[in-house]
Amino acid sequence: MNARLEALSPEDLPACFSLFRESVLALAGGAYTMAQCEAWAPPRAWDGDAERAWLARLAGAWSCKAVASDGRLAGFAWLKLDGEFDMLFVAPWAGRQGLGGRMVALLEAQASACGVTALHAWASHASRPVFERAGYVLLRANRIERAGVEIDNCLLAKGGWREEGA
């Protein structure tokens, strides 16, 4: 896909919030059930609480967005200053075209320029291949609970990152 990568700004967050839910719901029927997707990205409006929470997360991260040639938001990502990928989402219509890998590479370069090279991600089954193609290795399977629903993901790492206590 011929999408350009740009800096993410607070004004982009409502669109990112919508894309997040759309992307998660698109995973239903594959590796995740609809109940798991609904627990992961419950239906809710973009409101003051969501805005404050996402602004706080964004403030402590390197970030980018992918913009399609027609101006639509095709994806977004952010990498926390401690080396944890917090968000990596691509619109369902833009998937499997290399955008996730391009965003990972851009954010890794920004982190590396600041001396942060030990990276990790709690990756969904859908994003795991993106991280593995970028050189991340599986450390372990993981299970989280959201709204009483168990959801599987994986811990992947790169650059010598180690889980505390491991």
C-alpha positions in Angstrom: 0.0 0.0 0.0 1.2 3.4 -0.9 0.6 5.1 2.5 2.7 7.7 4.0 3.9 7.6 7.6 3.4 10.7 9.6 3.7 11.9 13.2 0.6 11.2 15.3 -1.0 14.1 17.0 -3.6 14.4 19.8 -6.1 15.5 17.1 -5.7 12.1 15.5 -6.8 10.2 18.6 -10.6 10.0 18.0 -9.9 8.4 14.6 -7.3 6.1 16.2 -9.8 5.1 18.8 -12.4 4.2 16.1 -9.8 2.3 14.1 -8.7 0.4 17.2 -12.2 -1.0 17.7 -12.7 -1.7 14.0 -9.4 -3.6 13.8 -10.1 -5.6 16.9 -13.6 -6.6 15.8 -12.2 -7.7 12.4 -10.2 -10.4 14.3 -13.5 -12.1 15.4 -14.0 -15.5 13.8 -10.3 -16.1 13.4 -8.0 -16.4 16.4 -10.5 -14.6 18.7 -14.2 -15.0 19.4 -16.6 -12.1 19.2 -16.9 -12.2 23.0 -13.1 -11.8 23.3 -13.0 -9.0 20.8 -15.9 -7.2 22.6 -14.0 -7.5 25.9 -10.8 -6.2 24.3 -12.4 -3.3 22.6 -15.8 -2.7 24.2 -18.3 -0.4 22.5 -18.0 3.0 24.0 -18.0 6.6 22.8 -14.9 8.8 22.5 -15.4 10.9 25.6 -13.4 12.9 28.1 -12.3 9.8 30.0 -11.1 8.0 26.9 -9.4 11.2 25.6 -7.5 11.7 28.9 -6.4 8.0 29.1 -5.2 8.0 25.5 -3.5 11.4 25.8 -1.6 10.1 28.8 -0.4 7.0 27.0 0.6 9.0 23.9 2.5 11.5 26.0 5.0 8.8 27.1 5.6 7.3 23.6 7.0 7.6 20.1 4.1 7.4 17.7 3.1 7.5 14.1 0.2 7.0 11.8 -0.2 5.6 8.3 -2.3 7.8 5.9 -3.6 6.3 2.7 -3.4 8.3 -0.6 -7.1 9.2 -0.2 -6.4 10.7 3.2 -8.0 7.9 5.3 -6.2 6.7 8.5 -4.8 3.3 7.5 -3.1 2.6 10.8 -1.3 3.9 13.9 1.3 2.7 16.4 3.1 3.9 19.5 6.1 2.6 21.3 6.4 3.6 25.0 9.6 5.3 26.1 10.5 2.2 28.2 10.6 0.0 25.0 7.1 -1.5 25.1 5.0 -1.4 22.0 1.7 -0.2 23.4 -0.3 0.1 20.2 0.0 -1.3 16.6 -3.2 -1.3 14.6 -4.0 -1.3 10.9 -7.4 -0.8 9.4 -8.9 -4.0 8.1 -9.1 -2.6 4.6 -5.3 -1.8 4.7 -4.1 -5.1 6.2 -1.5 -7.4 4.9 0.3 -4.8 2.9 3.3 -4.1 5.1 2.0 -1.1 7.0 2.5 -2.7 10.4 6.1 -3.6 9.7 6.8 -0.1 8.3 5.4 1.5 11.5 7.4 -0.9 13.7 10.6 0.0 11.8 10.0 3.7 12.1 9.3 3.7 15.8 12.2 1.4 16.5 14.5 3.9 14.7 13.2 6.7 16.8 13.7 4.7 20.0 17.2 3.6 18.9 18.2 7.3 18.2 17.3 7.9 21.9 19.3 4.9 23.1 16.3 2.5 23.6 17.0 -0.8 21.9 15.6 -3.4 24.3 12.0 -3.7 23.1 9.0 -5.9 23.7 5.4 -6.3 22.8 2.4 -8.1 24.1 1.2 -9.1 20.7 -2.1 -10.5 19.5 -2.2 -13.5 17.3 -2.7 -11.1 14.3 0.3 -8.8 15.1 2.7 -11.6 16.2 3.9 -12.2 12.6 4.6 -8.5 12.1 6.8 -8.5 15.1 8.5 -11.8 14.2 9.3 -10.5 10.7 10.9 -7.5 12.5 13.2 -9.8 14.5 11.2 -10.2 17.7 11.4 -13.6 19.4 8.6 -15.3 21.3 9.3 -15.4 25.1 6.1 -16.9 26.2 2.4 -17.3 25.6 0.2 -15.1 27.8 -3.4 -14.9 28.9 -5.1 -11.7 30.1 -8.6 -11.1 31.4 -10.8 -8.3 30.3 -14.4 -7.9 31.6 -14.3 -11.5 32.8 -13.2 -12.9 29.4 -9.8 -14.6 28.9 -7.8 -13.4 25.8 -4.6 -15.0 24.6 -1.6 -13.0 23.4 2.2 -13.5 23.3 5.2 -11.7 24.8 7.8 -11.1 22.2 11.1 -9.2 22.6 14.1 -7.9 20.7 17.4 -6.2 21.5 18.1 -8.1 24.8 14.9 -7.1 26.6 14.2 -9.4 29.5 11.1 -9.9 31.5 11.5 -8.9 35.2 12.2 -12.0 37.3 13.1 -14.1 34.3 
